[in-house]
């Protein structure tokens, strides 16, 4: 084992401990790790900052601007007003309606964009119905990922996999290639969040891929507004990850026989 390998493994352990304990903020830990890799010569400066010019990074930044614009102009308030009215009757009905509608939108829009647009809407709904934002933000993020798994364009991961598969000689994936498998995950995920997951989310009145705030973009996006801790995503996301792993092991060979 070379010195560079030892350094990288040590950095992974240190980053994991810092993420878990939240001694430093997540963004600061990421920057320190990047700087350490550059200063140690393991990666070049160009490689170290390449992520800042990555299309995904720029897209997410732009989506926050788009989210603010839609919120300020009132374009996103129609759904928020509808969900707020539901919330005055029943928090649980609002939660279910939000997860189903966000999941449906995420199947036909990039789910990261959906979350960026609806974060301010959901924060307003939480204030109107006097509910903890964390009790709506985590279901928002997770339901967007459930819905995004149902179509080719719902998730950047699906698009990437489709592109790689096509370059490898596999026939192109259709728009609804993932629908059968994705709808099962969507149903199981919504049921889990509604019955079990919501009760495991801490309430921060003023104050997740699923398991950590850095495992997926949408988890990172709600981490600050919801005032979540690293362990909150682990507690809610670990059982969900395990269930999805079991479903994937059992169902993928049926949908895509090897």
N, C-alpha and C positions, 0 to 999 in steps of 0.2 A: 504494500500500500504506500503510494507516494505521499509527499508532504502536502501537495495541493489537495489530494483526496481527504487527508486528515483535517485540513483547514475547513474544507467545505462541510464535512460531517459535523465538525465542532460548531460551525456557524448555524447549521440547521438545528442542532440541539439548543444553542443559545437563543435563537429566534423563537423556537417553540416555547421555551421557558418564559421569555419576555412576553410573548403573546398571551400565554396562560395566566401569568401573574399580573399583567397590565402595569408593570412598573413604569414602562414608558409607553407612549401612545403608539398605535399600530403603524401610522405613517412614519414616525420617527425611527422605529425599529427597522422598517423596510429601507429607509435611506441610509441608516448606519450599516446594515448588511451590504447594501450596494457599494457604499464607500469602502468598506473593508475588502471586498472582493477586488475592487479596482486598485487600491493601494497595495494589496498583496501580489498583484500582477497576475492573478488567476484569470481575470478578464480584462480586456482593454477598455480605456475610457469610452470609446465609441460603442462598444458592446454594452457597457454599463448604463449609458443613457439612451440606448436605442428604444427602450420601452416608452419613453416620453413622446416619441414620434409615432408610436404604434397607432394604427387606425382605431383600435378599441379604446385606447386611452383618450384620444381626441374626440371620439364619438360620445363617450360618456360625459366628458366635460361639456360638449355642445348640448347634450340632452338636458343637463342641469339648467342651461340658459333657456332651452325650449320649455322646460317645465315651468320656470319662472314666468316666461311670456304667456303661456296658456293660463297660468293661475292669475296673473295680473289683469288679463283681458276678460277673464270670466268664462273662457271657453271650456275649462275643466270643471266648472262649478255645477253644471247640470247633473252630472253623475253624483257629485258630492251632495247636492241638495236632496236628491232622491234617497241616497243612503242615510243622510242625516234624519230625514223624515221617518225612515224605517227604524233608525236607532232610537227615536223617541218612543216607539212602540215596544221594540225588543232588541236588545244588544245582540242576542244570538241570531236573530233573523238578519240583522245588518251584517254580521260577520259572515254568515253563509252566502248572502247576496253579493257581498264584496268579493269573496274568494271565487265564486262562480263567474262573476262578470270580469274580474281581473284575469282569471284563467282563460276565459273565452277570448278576450282581447289579445292576450299574449300569444295565442295560437296564430294570429294573423298580423301582429306587429312584433317587432323584436321585444322580448320581455323586459330587457333592460330599459328600453324607452318607456314602456308602460309604467314601470316602477318610478322612474324619474319624474314622469308627469303626475303620478298620483300621490307621491309622498306629501306634498303640501295639502292636497285634498283630504287625505286620510288624517293628517294632523288637525285640520279644521273639524272634521267629523268627530274626532276624539274629544276635542274641546266642546263641541256642541252637545254631545251626549254624555259629557262628564265621565269619559272612560280613559284609562291609561293609554297613551299612544303606543306603548310597547305591545299591548294586547291586540292592536290592529296592524302595526307595521310588520311584525314577523309573519303573520298570515298573508299580508300583502306580498312580501318577498317570496315566500314559499309557493303560494298559489300561482304567481307569475312563472315560476320555474316549472310547475306541474303543467300549466297550459302550454308553455313554450316547447315542451317535449312532444307535443301532438302533431306538429307540422315541420316541414323542412325549413321554413323561414322563421319559425318561432324562436329559435335559439341560434346564436352564432356558432355554437358547438356543432349543431346539426348541419349547418351550412358548410363548416370546415370539414366535417367527416364526409359529407357528400362530395365535396371537391376532391379530397384526397382519394376517395374510392374511385371516382371517375378517372382520375389520372392513372390509377393502378389498373385500369381496364375493366372495372366493375360497371355494369349498366347504371346510368344516372338514376338517383333516387327521385321518385315522384313527390309532388307537393304533400300528399297524405300518406307517404310511405310509412311514417312512424305512427299513424293515427291509431291503429288497433292497440299496439303496445302502449302508446302514450296515454290513451284514454283510460286504460286500466290503472296506470300510475297516477293519473289525475284523480280518478275516483278514490283510490286507496289513500292518496295524500290528503285530499280534502277531508275524508272521513277521519283520518288520524288527527289532523289539526283541530277539527271541530270537536272530537270526542276526548282526545288525550292531550295533544300538543298545547292547546290553549291554556290548559290548567297548569302546565309546566313553565309557562312564560311569566317571569316576574313582572309585577306592576310597578312602574316608575311614574308616579303621578306628576311629579314636576321634574322630576329628575333633571347564515347560516350557511366542497359544495354545500351541504346543509349544516355541517358540523362546526364551522368556524366563520367568523366575520371576514376572513380573507379567502375563504374557499370559493366564493363566487362574488361577482360584481355587485349583485343586488343586495347581498348580505352586507357588504362594505357600505353601500349607499344608505342603508337603514341603521347602521351601527351607531352613528352619531345622533340622528334625530330621536331614536328610541332609547338612547342612553343604555344600550346593552353592554354587558360584560362578555368577554370571550367565552366564559363557561356557560352562559345562557344558550349560546348556539350549540354547544356540545350537548347540553342536557336535552334540548328539544330535538336536535338533528340526529343524534346517534341512533335512537330507535328507528327513525325514519330512514336513515341510510341503510340500516340492517334489513328493514322490510323491503326496500327497493332492491337491495342486492339479492335477496331470496327470490323476489319476483323476476328479476332479470335472469337469474340462473335458470329458473323454471320455464320462463316464457320466450326468451330470445330464440332458443333453438326451434320453437314452434312457429314463430313468425318469420324467421330467417334461417331455414335449415342449412347446415353446412354440408 
